[in-house]
Amino acid sequence: MAKSYLYLLGACVAAIATVGSLFELSSGEAQLGTVPTTVILLLSAPLGLAAFITAVRLARASDRP
């Protein structure tokens, strides 16, 4: 069960990075620059989704007797 919490934590951090990157890019001038912010966005979105799916699968598997 603890392993699923770590994946869920990673999914939350990735979601925050995704939303932050979107806001930075939509503001016009990102503080880190356009290219690094775009790379963060492109990496954090699928990573967060994959971590969330893995967390749910691990949690469901641990509930089975």
C-alpha positions as CSV (number, residue, x, y, z in Angstrom):
1,M,0.0,0.0,0.0
2,A,2.8,2.4,0.8
3,K,4.2,2.0,-2.8
4,S,0.9,3.3,-4.2
5,Y,1.2,6.4,-2.0
6,L,4.5,7.2,-3.5
7,Y,3.2,6.9,-7.0
8,L,0.2,9.1,-6.0
9,L,2.6,11.7,-4.6
10,G,4.6,11.7,-7.9
11,A,1.3,12.1,-9.8
12,C,0.4,15.1,-7.7
13,V,3.8,16.8,-8.2
14,A,3.6,16.1,-11.9
15,A,0.1,17.6,-12.1
16,I,1.3,20.7,-10.3
17,A,4.2,21.0,-12.7
18,T,1.9,20.6,-15.7
19,V,-0.5,23.3,-14.5
20,G,2.3,25.6,-13.6
21,S,3.9,25.2,-17.0
22,L,0.6,25.9,-18.7
23,F,0.2,29.1,-16.8
24,E,3.7,30.2,-17.4
25,L,3.4,29.6,-21.2
26,S,0.1,31.3,-21.4
27,S,1.4,34.4,-19.6
28,G,3.6,35.3,-22.5
29,E,7.0,35.1,-21.0
30,A,8.0,32.1,-18.9
31,Q,10.5,32.7,-16.1
32,L,12.6,29.7,-17.1
33,G,12.2,30.4,-20.8
34,T,9.9,28.9,-23.4
35,V,11.9,25.8,-24.3
36,P,12.6,24.6,-20.7
37,T,9.0,25.2,-19.7
38,T,7.7,23.4,-22.7
39,V,10.0,20.4,-22.0
40,I,8.7,20.3,-18.4
41,L,5.1,20.4,-19.7
42,L,5.8,17.6,-22.2
43,L,7.4,15.4,-19.6
44,S,5.2,16.0,-16.6
45,A,1.8,15.5,-18.3
46,P,2.3,11.8,-19.4
47,L,4.5,11.0,-16.4
48,G,1.7,12.3,-14.0
49,L,-0.9,10.3,-15.9
50,A,1.2,7.1,-15.8
51,A,2.0,7.5,-12.1
52,F,-1.7,8.0,-11.3
53,I,-2.8,4.9,-13.2
54,T,0.0,2.9,-11.5
55,A,-1.1,4.1,-8.1
56,V,-4.7,3.1,-8.7
57,R,-3.6,-0.3,-10.0
58,L,-1.4,-0.9,-7.0
59,A,-4.1,0.2,-4.5
60,R,-6.6,-2.1,-6.1
61,A,-4.2,-5.0,-6.1
62,S,-3.5,-4.6,-2.4
63,D,-7.2,-4.6,-1.5
64,R,-7.7,-8.1,-2.9
65,P,-7.5,-10.9,-0.4
